[in-house]
Amino acid sequence: MLWVPLIRKTRSGTEFAGLPRAVLAFQERTFDYAPLVQRAVACEHEGQADHEEHDEHDSDDLNTVDDESPCTLEPDPFDEVDEQYPPSPPAPAHDPFDDVDDENPHPKKHRQRASFDEVVASASPPHTGAHRQRPARPPNAPRKKKNSEASHARRKIKRIKAKAELGHKPTASTVHAHVRPAAPLESALDASSLPTTFGAYAAKVEGPDERRGRTVWRSLLEFTARGFKIIQWDGIHPRPILDRYGRIVAVLAGQPDHPDYRAATNLAFAAMRNATNATRFPAAMKKHRRGLFAAVNVGLSYGKGQSIPGWLDGKDYRELAEEMLLNTGIQRMAGFADAAFAIWAPRLHAYYKNCDAKLRIRHPDLRRPFVGSVYFCAAFNFGRNVWTFKHRDVLNLAFGWCAIQALGRYDSTLGGHLVLWDLKLVVEFPHGALILLPSATIAHSNIPVRAGEERVSFTQFSAGGIFRYVDNGCQTVAELERNDPEKFARLSAQMASRWEEGLSLLSTMDELLESQ
């Protein structure tokens, strides 16, 4: 039996009675007439105004309608319709036909419904010549985020400013990911025995014994015969080098194992190789104490009678140096070197950062080569087969670290190795990899790559004289002695212990792991 109410109400409140005989007849034919009556009433009262805020009848009864219904209605976009009709677009959040009174927030009654097209048209602003009409978006086209480029640019500027002010600050998870799985290389070296000057702002000048045979090319077999250990390295996973007391004196820092970083290193190598081919370096520039290649330095220097640190004058190669600094691949590599420095020697990195902050207070016009790196100077070593003689960069900070990054197309297992003489290590040095070491106190050199292969390098460093200038209150030693004799005497007394204080800035593996 179908349940059929005998009394029904229309949307306007009018009651009507059912027909029992018709009910029986329809029931005998197993036919439900209620939905037909509802549609007939809807047709009759289509033009009437809606006086009620809520419908009293159950709209679910309209969901089953016979296909032979004598009354067919066009779907109203403001009403719920059958599933057989396509769904209508939703009504706008603000209906322009709802006149809202301040005292009565409810919409005014006795209004005529408008079609969906009329509502959309009335809600849209009038078209004027000052505004171009947007073309219709193709179906299934991806929606673009508004102002996405501008927001990305603002966030990028914010990150650059943060790095310039605070530098890289590795998180505990970053330290954990790099330090804990690293396999240390232990050595018998005592870092305190390295050749430093009084005050540790520079290293001792190389003696005759160190200079003897420094320019001789030696093969891997010769180094093996001399008792050196060959370190096989993939150039990705970091390996810290420890002295006999567990201090991390150098780091095979590696590089990010990510396609974006590999693309950056390839971009940097392409820029340096193109510069090598396009620039005519004089022969005198390609022969110096570090090797037979052209080196272009850029950044802050201090020495040779300078009263304040200044930007190096590249002369004929100034534009070339600036071009390298603007290369996005080189910038990425410089930023990674700074981040690795902060991970493996956080106290030493903070010392560099504090020095830079004090220098900028007195000389805000001075800038570093890279915003995202604490180093004061950079060197680009151009050539087809760049390899260095045995040497030490004695003017760099004695206990500081230099960042060396190799670039090129070569087999790193057969050439391009970095030789660390005081540690008696020969390290494979793949393309894009980073090695951090105290270049002022540990002698180092390279093994050339094979014929037909290419190799260049990019380094960052800081002159020790800048640290002394800042420690003196941003003045020369003579000016400090003349202007503040008391401070001059105090700093002079501290010079004897500066080397030990500098070594205390180096970290141990236990310290790094405990800081997580």
Secondary structure in CASP SS format (residue, H / E / C, confidence):
PFRMAT SS
TARGET T0000
AUTHOR 0000-0000-0000
METHOD secondary structure of the structure
MODEL  1
M C 1.00
L C 1.00
W C 1.00
V C 1.00
P C 1.00
L C 1.00
I E 1.00
R E 1.00
K E 1.00
T C 1.00
R C 1.00
S C 1.00
G C 1.00
T C 1.00
E E 1.00
F E 1.00
A E 1.00
G C 1.00
L C 1.00
P H 1.00
R H 1.00
A H 1.00
V H 1.00
L H 1.00
A H 1.00
F H 1.00
Q H 1.00
E H 1.00
R C 1.00
T C 1.00
F C 1.00
D C 1.00
Y C 1.00
A H 1.00
P H 1.00
L H 1.00
V H 1.00
Q H 1.00
R H 1.00
A H 1.00
V H 1.00
A H 1.00
C H 1.00
E H 1.00
H C 1.00
E C 1.00
G C 1.00
Q C 1.00
A C 1.00
D C 1.00
H C 1.00
E C 1.00
E C 1.00
H C 1.00
D C 1.00
E C 1.00
H C 1.00
D C 1.00
S H 1.00
D H 1.00
D H 1.00
L H 1.00
N H 1.00
T C 1.00
V C 1.00
D C 1.00
D C 1.00
E C 1.00
S C 1.00
P C 1.00
C C 1.00
T C 1.00
L C 1.00
E C 1.00
P C 1.00
D C 1.00
P C 1.00
F C 1.00
D C 1.00
E C 1.00
V C 1.00
D C 1.00
E C 1.00
Q C 1.00
Y C 1.00
P C 1.00
P C 1.00
S C 1.00
P C 1.00
P C 1.00
A C 1.00
P C 1.00
A C 1.00
H C 1.00
D C 1.00
P C 1.00
F C 1.00
D C 1.00
D C 1.00
V E 1.00
D C 1.00
D C 1.00
E C 1.00
N C 1.00
P C 1.00
H C 1.00
P E 1.00
K C 1.00
K C 1.00
H C 1.00
R C 1.00
Q C 1.00
R C 1.00
A C 1.00
S C 1.00
F H 1.00
D H 1.00
E H 1.00
V H 1.00
V H 1.00
A H 1.00
S H 1.00
A H 1.00
S C 1.00
P C 1.00
P C 1.00
H C 1.00
T C 1.00
G C 1.00
A C 1.00
H C 1.00
R C 1.00
Q C 1.00
R C 1.00
P C 1.00
A C 1.00
R C 1.00
P C 1.00
P C 1.00
N C 1.00
A C 1.00
P C 1.00
R C 1.00
K C 1.00
K C 1.00
K C 1.00
N C 1.00
S H 1.00
E H 1.00
A H 1.00
S H 1.00
H H 1.00
A H 1.00
R H 1.00
R H 1.00
K H 1.00
I H 1.00
K H 1.00
R H 1.00
I H 1.00
K H 1.00
A H 1.00
K H 1.00
A H 1.00
E H 1.00
L H 1.00
G C 1.00
H C 1.00
K C 1.00
P C 1.00
T C 1.00
A H 1.00
S H 1.00
T H 1.00
V H 1.00
H H 1.00
A H 1.00
H H 1.00
V H 1.00
R C 1.00
P C 1.00
A C 1.00
A C 1.00
P C 1.00
L E 1.00
E E 1.00
S C 1.00
A C 1.00
L C 1.00
D C 1.00
A H 1.00
S H 1.00
S H 1.00
L C 1.00
P C 1.00
T E 1.00
T C 1.00
F C 1.00
G C 1.00
A C 1.00
Y C 1.00
A C 1.00
A E 1.00
K C 1.00
V C 1.00
E C 1.00
G C 1.00
P H 1.00
D H 1.00
E H 1.00
R H 1.00
R C 1.00
G C 1.00
R C 1.00
T C 1.00
V C 1.00
W C 1.00
R C 1.00
S C 1.00
L H 1.00
L H 1.00
E H 1.00
F H 1.00
T H 1.00
A H 1.00
R C 1.00
G C 1.00
F C 1.00
K E 1.00
I E 1.00
I E 1.00
Q C 1.00
W C 1.00
D C 1.00
G C 1.00
I C 1.00
H C 1.00
P C 1.00
R E 1.00
P E 1.00
I E 1.00
L E 1.00
D C 1.00
R C 1.00
Y C 1.00
G C 1.00
R E 1.00
I E 1.00
V E 1.00
A E 1.00
V E 1.00
L E 1.00
A E 1.00
G E 1.00
Q C 1.00
P C 1.00
D C 1.00
H C 1.00
P H 1.00
D H 1.00
Y H 1.00
R H 1.00
A H 1.00
A H 1.00
T H 1.00
N H 1.00
L H 1.00
A H 1.00
F H 1.00
A H 1.00
A H 1.00
M H 1.00
R H 1.00
N H 1.00
A H 1.00
T H 1.00
N H 1.00
A H 1.00
T C 1.00
R C 1.00
F C 1.00
P C 1.00
A H 1.00
A H 1.00
M H 1.00
K H 1.00
K C 1.00
H E 1.00
R C 1.00
R C 1.00
G E 1.00
L C 1.00
F C 1.00
A E 1.00
A E 1.00
V E 1.00
N E 1.00
V E 1.00
G E 1.00
L E 1.00
S E 1.00
Y C 1.00
G C 1.00
K C 1.00
G C 1.00
Q C 1.00
S C 1.00
I C 1.00
P C 1.00
G E 1.00
W E 1.00
L C 1.00
D C 1.00
G C 1.00
K H 1.00
D H 1.00
Y H 1.00
R H 1.00
E H 1.00
L H 1.00
A H 1.00
E H 1.00
E H 1.00
M H 1.00
L H 1.00
L H 1.00
N C 1.00
T H 1.00
G H 1.00
I H 1.00
Q H 1.00
R H 1.00
M H 1.00
A H 1.00
G H 1.00
F H 1.00
A H 1.00
D H 1.00
A H 1.00
A H 1.00
F H 1.00
A H 1.00
I H 1.00
W H 1.00
A C 1.00
P H 1.00
R H 1.00
L H 1.00
H H 1.00
A H 1.00
Y H 1.00
Y H 1.00
K H 1.00
N H 1.00
C H 1.00
D H 1.00
A H 1.00
K H 1.00
L H 1.00
R H 1.00
I H 1.00
R H 1.00
H C 1.00
P C 1.00
D C 1.00
L C 1.00
R C 1.00
R C 1.00
P C 1.00
F C 1.00
V C 1.00
G C 1.00
S C 1.00
V C 1.00
Y C 1.00
F C 1.00
C E 1.00
A E 1.00
A E 1.00
F E 1.00
N E 1.00
F E 1.00
G C 1.00
R C 1.00
N E 1.00
V C 1.00
W C 1.00
T E 1.00
F C 1.00
K C 1.00
H E 1.00
R C 1.00
D C 1.00
V C 1.00
L C 1.00
N E 1.00
L C 1.00
A C 1.00
F C 1.00
G C 1.00
W C 1.00
C E 1.00
A E 1.00
I E 1.00
Q E 1.00
A E 1.00
L E 1.00
G E 1.00
R E 1.00
Y C 1.00
D C 1.00
S C 1.00
T C 1.00
L C 1.00
G C 1.00
G C 1.00
H C 1.00
L E 1.00
V E 1.00
L E 1.00
W C 1.00
D C 1.00
L C 1.00
K C 1.00
L E 1.00
V E 1.00
V E 1.00
E C 1.00
F C 1.00
P C 1.00
H C 1.00
G C 1.00
A C 1.00
L E 1.00
I E 1.00
L E 1.00
L E 1.00
P C 1.00
S C 1.00
A C 1.00
T C 1.00
I C 1.00
A C 1.00
H E 1.00
S E 1.00
N E 1.00
I C 1.00
P C 1.00
V C 1.00
R C 1.00
A C 1.00
G C 1.00
E C 1.00
E E 1.00
R E 1.00
V E 1.00
S E 1.00
F E 1.00
T E 1.00
Q E 1.00
F E 1.00
S C 1.00
A E 1.00
G H 1.00
G H 1.00
I H 1.00
F H 1.00
R H 1.00
Y H 1.00
V H 1.00
D H 1.00
N C 1.00
G C 1.00
C C 1.00
Q C 1.00
T C 1.00
V H 1.00
A H 1.00
E H 1.00
L H 1.00
E H 1.00
R H 1.00
N H 1.00
D C 1.00
P H 1.00
E H 1.00
K H 1.00
F H 1.00
A H 1.00
R H 1.00
L H 1.00
S H 1.00
A H 1.00
Q H 1.00
M H 1.00
A H 1.00
S H 1.00
R H 1.00
W H 1.00
E H 1.00
E H 1.00
G H 1.00
L H 1.00
S C 1.00
L C 1.00
L C 1.00
S C 1.00
T E 1.00
M H 1.00
D H 1.00
E H 1.00
L H 1.00
L H 1.00
E H 1.00
S C 1.00
Q C 1.00
END
